[in-house]
Each structure stands twice: as C-alpha cells, then as structure tokens.
C-alpha cells in the first residue's frame, strides 16, 4: 500500500464526513450512549442520563436503582475524547449553538455550550473512524491483488459509497464495528499467508471481540470471524495450539470487559440491559429477510446496489483468499439472519440498512474484483451505473434530516409509520428526499452564516483543505493514471 494513496483516501473520506455533518447528536440511542461518556468524564460513573421527555428510552434500571444505557460500552467509550475536548472548547466561552442547524423535532437540545460542543465533537469522531476504515480497505484490497486504482476505488466505495457514510454521521457502533471487521480481514489474510504467530492471532481475536464490545448483538460476528481464522490457521505456518489460544485470548478480553460491565450495573455478567427488546423476535422471518435486501426504505440492494457487484466478485475473492471470503459472506449473512425475525429489523428511525451496515465495508473489495479482466462495454456501463448509484444513494442521506423526515411520516401515518417507512416506494428516502419540503442545512453552512465560532470555522476550513489535498493526490499526473493492469483497471 502506497503511503500517498493511504493519505489521500484518509483525507478525502475523513474530510467528506466532517463536511457533511449537522454537528449534533440526533439519534436518541446515541444521545443515551453518549451520556455515559459524559458521566464517566464528569462524575467517574457509567450511569446514563435519561433523555428529557423520553426518560425510559434506551435505559434500564440497574441493581443500585440507577439508570444505565442498554447499548454497548464501546459505543460510549468512543465518546470520552469528545467529552474531554468539549470541556476545553466550552472553557473558551464561545457558544456553537447558533451554527448548529438542529432538527425541528429533537430528542435532545443542548442547553449549554458544554453540551453543544461535546455533541459537535462526538459526531466528528466517526470521521476519524471512517477515514481509518478507508485506509484499512485500501490495504486489504492491495493485499488481495487489486491494482492501485482498484484499491482506491474499493476504499472510496466502502467509505463514501456504502451505508456507512451516512451511519457515521450519527451512529458510532456501525462504522466502528466495520473497522474492526476490516482489521480482522487483514489479520486473517496475514495468518493465511505469513503464518499464525501469537501476536497476529491475538490481534485477530481482539478485532473480533471488539465488535461485541461495541454492540452485544454483534456477538454473531464471532461465528464467521472464528471460522475465517481457523480456516486461515489450519494451513498456516506456526503452532496451531499457540495460534488458537492467542485468538481465543484476544476475543475473550473484550467479552470479559462486557461481563464486568454488566456485573457492575445489573449484578449479573450476562444481563445487558436490553431486557424484553432482546427477545422480541416476533417478525415474520421471510419478511425480514426480504425487507433487509429489497424493501424501498431499508433494502441493502436499494441503498447499496454495488452489493450486486460484490456477489459477482465472490468467486475471484474465494480464489485469492478463502478466509477473507468466509468472513465477508459470513458477516453479512449472520447479521441478515439475526435481524430478520426481530421486530425492528429496519433499524428504527434511520436512513438505509443500518443493522447490516457493519458488513458492507467488506463488500467493497469483491465489488471491484468483479470488474477485473476484459469485460464487455455493456457490463462496464452497467457496473459504472451501479457504482454511481451507490454513491448517489449514500450522499442523498444528507439532503434531509432523517429525524424530521420520520416525524413527518409519523404525523401523516400514525401507527402505520413503520410499514410505510419500510415498504412504501413513494415515501422511501430515495424518492421522497428529492422533494421533501424541509431541508436542514449542514453545520459548515450554519457556521459560515453565523460567522463563527472560530474553532468551528477553523475545523471546517481544515477539512475543506484536507479534501482538496486528498483529491489532488488522487488525480495528480503520474499517480493513479496509467496503463491498464491485469484486473482491467488503471
């Protein structure tokens, strides 16, 4: 992997995420999870602060009678740096609220500069996660034999053209879990090709366990991750017992942290706080299967049509690395099967297939692998349309604030809102967003209109410069332009 290409995709993807943020916590789930980070920094407590007006949302009562967030500890820990920086920015006496274009209907309204600054920095955290993911995908793609241009395309597709681009504007668990999966893929590829050393095996196990630390439901990802590791280690150099012990230890460490967290909150290592939500597998199974793939509101193939190319690229991926192919297919299928019968298989109020989003990053390399070789003009034209559609669908999520959009549907359809948001083609974001009457501005536009505060203006100016620099590195003469390679891409 060339350093310039890595810097380029990091700058482009990270800066694009910064420049498309609204600068505030919109999801009630994230508000609850971030309150744990705030209390951890301010009070040394892992208790949650109930959302005003939605006091029962996303919290459960612990053994000590205090409210605790039901979502993963890793989700909250990622917010700790944001809270610390929020304190530093609040100490300047500057108020960012005038620059934040919040949704009209809010789950949370920052009532002081500390809360406003903390929320603003919290949603920037995902820009770093998304940029790092793009770099890892670039590295993985090069290891799989893609050309420089093909690897860059895969990195940009995973970072900007997949559902993760929008999810990174609000939800931490999905992009962070995608990063862990991508790191795991690089790890099993290393085990397969270079040997199952103790340190490499430990790293793969840590990556697999980290997904569960971020979201308990991601425990199903341990199945494909373990299968991929065992397949890689079976024929690799090194002592198998050492490799398997290293992997098991790595996966066990995050699980032990979760168990301790649960014990401290609820008095039992296996009590997560999800309560009845964890058992509400009441949805017709095949409806959930179809809905996650093809429903107008949440279908993966609708919001990420490049997944079709990924299916075509699975055969060449299998030939290049069976463990990576197992992890790629297994991650998607395990999440798909898990959520199909769940009552909220659509991921609630969101844009696109949120619950499948962690697996979409690994679909980017095989999607580009499908373009390898001498393809006909019709195939290349269709593939270009599919890729363009993925980027358009991904970016469209920022045209409308999804909270305002769902409240609009709720006022219009009442109890039928869930069905409409899933299955109505006319009300699906890919159609409705184009003519939606209420368009919320981006935080960068709000900061420019408000003339500050200066830290926010400086941050956005740096992001714009970074984006320009990244694009410059990608299109520079003698860079990615050149002769066609064996995979049919320059």
N, C-alpha and C positions, 0 to 999 in steps of 0.2 A: 504494500500500500504506500503510495507516494505521499510525502508529508504535505505537499501543496494541495493535492486533491482532498486530503483529510481536513486541512484548514478551510478549504473552500466550502465543502459541504457543511462543516460545523458553522461557519459564518452565515451561509445562506439559510439553512434550516433554523438555526437558533434565532437569527435576526428576524426572519419571517414570523416566527412565533411571538416575538416581542412586539412587533409592529401590528399584529392583528389582535392583540389583547384588548379587552374592555377595561382591564385594570382593577377588577373587583371579584370577590367570591360570589358566584351566582347560585351554584348548586347548594341546596340545603344540606346534602350529605357532606360536601366539602366544608361548609361552614361549621358543622358539628365536629368533623375530624380536625379542622384547624384550631378549634377552641381548645383541644387537648394540647396542641403545641404551645398555644398562648399560656395556658395554665401551667404547663411544665416549666416554661421560662420564668413566668412571673411569680409562681407560687411553689414550684417544685412538686406539683401534683399532676397526676394523669387523669383527673376527673374532667368531665366535659361540662361546658356551659350550655344549657338548653337554649334553643332559638326562641326569641320572643314571638309569641303568637303560635309557635309550633313546638311547644315545650316537650311533647312526647316523641318528637321526630328524631330518629337515629340514635336515641339514647336508651339505656336500660339501667335499672336501679341495682347498684352493687350490694355486696354483703354489708357494707357500712352505711347503707341508705343514701349514698351519694349517686349522682348521675354519671354514667360512663358511656363513651361512644362505642357503638357496636362495630365500627369499622376497624380495619387493620392498624396495628401500631405503626407499621412502616409508613402508612399514609400520613400519620400525624408527625412522625419524626422528621419527615421531609420538610415540614413547615417550621421547624425550630430555627434554622438560619434566617428565615423570613421574619420571624418574630423579633429576633435579636437585631436585625437590620432595621426593622420597623421602629424599635426604640431609638436607634441612632438617628433616623430621619425625623422622628417626632420631636427630638430634642432641638431641632433647628427652628422650631416654632412655625414652620410652614404647613399649610393645610392643603392636601391634594384633592379634597372633595370637589371643588369647582371644576376640576379637569376630568372627573370620573362621570361618564355617561351611564348611570346605573339603570337597570330595567325599571319600568314604571311600577311593576308589582315585585316587591322584594321579599326574600326570605330573611334578609339581614341588611340593616342600614348602618354603616359605620357612623357612630355618634361622636367620635373624636379623632384627632389626627393620628393617634397611635393605631387605632383600628383600621383607619383608611390606608395608612402607609403599610401596615402589616399585610393587609389583604392584597394591596398592589404588588408587593414584593413576592407574596406567596404564589400568585399566578405567573410570575416571571420564572419561578423555579422550574417549571415544566419546559421553558425554553432551553435551559441547560440540559435537561433530561433528553429532550427531543434531538438536540444537536449531537449529544453523545451517542444516541441511538443511530443517527445517520452515519456517524464515523464508524461504529461497530459494523453496520450493514455494509459499508464500503469495504472494510477489511474482510468480512466474511465473503463478500462477492468476489474479491480478488483471490482469496484462498480457493474458492470454487472454480476458478479459471476464467472468470469473466474479464473482458478487456477493460481498460481504464474507463472508457466511455460507458460501457455496460454497467460497470460497478458504480459509477457516479449516478447513472440513471436509477439503479436499484436503490441507492441511498436516498436520492431525492424522492423517489416513489414511496418508500417506506416512511420518510419523514414529513413530506408535504402532500403527497397524493393519496394517503391512506386515511382511514377514520381517526388515526392517532393525532393528526394535525389539529382537528377540532377538539378532541378529547383533552389534549394538552392545554387548551385554553381554560380548563376548569377542573378536570379530574386528574389527580396525581397518580392514583393506583394503576390506571391502564397504561400510560406511557412508561411508567417505572417498571411495571411487570414486563412490558415488551422489551425494554432494555435488558432486563435480567434474562429473558429467553434468548435474546440475540447473543449475549455474552456466553450463555450456556451452549449455543450452537457453535460459536468459535472454539469453546473449550472441548466439546466432543470431537470436533474436527481435528484439534490438536492431539487429542488422545489417540484417535484413529491413525494419524499419520506420523506422529513423533514419539508415541509411547505414553503409557499410563503412569506417569510419575505421581508421587504422593501429593505434591503441591498442585499439580494440574487437576488431579481428581478432586482434591479438596475445593478448588475454585469452582469446578462444575457443580459440586454439591451445594456450595454456598449460593450460586446463582439460582439453582432450582428451589432451594429453601426460601430465598428472598421473595419469590412470587407469593408464597403463602404468608409471609410476614406482612406483605402489602395488602393482601386480601385473602381471608380464610378460604373462600370458595376456590381460590386458585390452587388449593391442595390437589385438585385433579390433575394439574400440570406436572405433578411429581411422577405420574404414571408414564407419560411419554418421555419426560426428561430422564427417568431411570432406565427406561427401555433403550433410549438412544445411547446413554452412557455404557450400559452393559454390552450393547452391540459393538460399540467402538472399542471397549477394553478387552473384549473377548479375543480379538486377533491382534491386539497391540503388544508392543514390547513392554517389558516390565512385569512385576509380580502382581498377579491378579488380586491376591488377598490384600496387598497394600493398597491397590487401586480402589477396590470396593470399600475397604474401611475408610479410606480418605474421602470418597464420595459420600458415604453414609454419615461420617462426622460432619462434613460440610453442610449437608441437608438438615442434620439434626440440630445444629446450633441455632438457626432461626426458629425452628419448631420449639426448642427449649425456651427461647425468649418469649414466644407466644404463650406457652404453657405457664410461665412465671407471671406474665402479664394478666392472664385470665385468673390465676390463683389469687393474685393481689386484689383484683377487682371483685370477682364473684365467688371466691372461695373454692373454686374447682378448676383444675388445669384445662378441662375440656369445655367449659362454659364460655362461649364467646360473646354472649350478649345479644345475639341475633334472635334468640327466643323462637317464637312461632314463625317468624319470617324464614327461618332455616328449614322449616318443614312444609312450607306451602307449595308443594309440588302438585298443584291442583289443575294445571292447564292441560288440555288435550295434547298429547305428546307430538303428534304429527303436525298439529297446527303450529306448535313452537318450532319444530324443525323447518317447516316451510317458511314461517314468518321470519326467522333469522336469516334466511337466504334470499327470499324473493319478495317480501312484503314491501309496498311502496315507501312506508315510513321507516323501516328498520332493516331492510334486507341488505345483506353484505354485497350481493351481486349488483344491487341497485346503486349503492353508495360507493362501492369499490369494484367496478367492473373489471379491473386488472386481475381480480381473483380468477377470472376465466382463463387468462393467460397463464396464471400460476399453475392451474391444473394441467395445462398443456406442457408446462415445464417440469413437471414432477418426474417424468422418465429420465431426462438428462440429469436432473438433480440426483436421482437414485444412482445413476451410473457414476457420478462424481463423489458422492458421499451418502451411503445408506443411513448412517446415524443422523445426519442433518435432515435427510428426507423423512425419517421416522419422527423426529422432533417437530418438523414443520407440519406434517399432516396430523400427528397426534395432538399437538397443542390446539389446533383448530377444532378437530373432531371432539376432543374431550370437553371443551367449553360448549360446543354446539349441543352435545348430548346432555350435558349437565343442566343447561338452562332451558332446554326445550319444554320440559314439563313444569317449569317454575312459573308461578302466577305472573311474575313481572319479567318475562323473557325479553321484553323490548328494552329493558334497562331504564324504565321510568321516563321522566322528562329529560330528554337529551336530543342530540342530533345524530342520526345514523346508528349503526350497530355497536353500541358502547360495550356490551358484555363480550363480544367477540374481538374487540379491538386489540387486545394484547397479542393475539396470534397473527394479526395482519402484517406486522413488520417482516416476519419470516417468509411471507408470500412474495415479497418484492424480488429477491434473487431468482426464484424459479420463474416468475413472470417475465423477467428479462432473458433468462435462459431459453424461454420459448421462442425468442427472436433469433436464436443462433442459426447459422448456416445460410444457405441460399434459399430464401423464401420468395415466393411469388409476389408480384406487385399487389394483388388483391389482398393477400394475407398481411402484408406490411401496412397497407392502407387501413385495413380493419384494426390491426394492432395499434396503430397510431391513434385511431379514433377511441379505442378502448382506454388507452393510457391518458389521452386528453380528457376523456370523460371522468376518469378517476380524479385528476387534478381539479377539474371544474367542480365536481361534487364535493370534494374536500374543502375547497375555498368558499363554496356557497354558504357553508355553515356560519360564516362570519357576517353575512349580509343582514341577518335578523337576529335579535336576541331570542334565544330559544325559550327563555322563561316567559317573556311577553307573548311569544307565539303559542305556547301551551296554555297559558291563562286565557288567551283569546279563544282557543278551541274549547276550553272548559266552560267558559261563559256561553258559548254557542251550542255545545252538545251535551253538557252536563255529564251524567253517568256514562254516556256513550263515548266519552273522550278517548279512553284507552283504545277502543275498537277503531275509531276514526283515525287517530294518530298512527295506528299500525297499518290499516288496510285501505284507507281512502286515498286513491291516486290523486284526486283533485286537491286534497288537503295535505298531501305529502310535501315535505320541505323542498324537494327537487322541482315541484311545480309552484307551490304556494309562496315560497320565499321570493320569487321574482316579482310578484305583485302585492306583497304584504304591505299594508299602508304605513306601518310603523317601523322605521329603520333607526336603530340605535347607532350612534357614532362610535368610532374606535377611540381608545384612550389617547392615542397620539394626536388625533384631531381635536379632542377636547383640551389637551394640554396646550396646543397651538392657539386655539380660540381663547382660552383663559389667560394666555400669556405666562404660563408657569404652572406649578412651581418649578424653579430652575433645576432641581435634581431630576425631575421627571423629563423636562425638556432635554437635559444633557444625556439622559439614558436613551431616549428615543433618537436623538441625533447620532449617538454612538452606534445604535442598532442600524440606522439607515446607512451610515458609513460602512459598517461591517457587511451589510447586504451587498452594497456596491462593490466592495473589495472582493467578496466571495464570488460574485458574478464575474468580476474581472479576471480572477484566477481561473475560472472555468472556461472562459471564451478567449483567453489570451492566445495569440499566434504561437504555434508550436506546442500548445498544450494538449487539449483533448482532440484537436482536429488532426487528422492524419489518414493513413491508408486503412483500408478495410482489413479486419482481422479474421481469424478463423471462426468467430462467432457471428460474423456478419455485421459487426458494429465497429465504428472507427474508434 
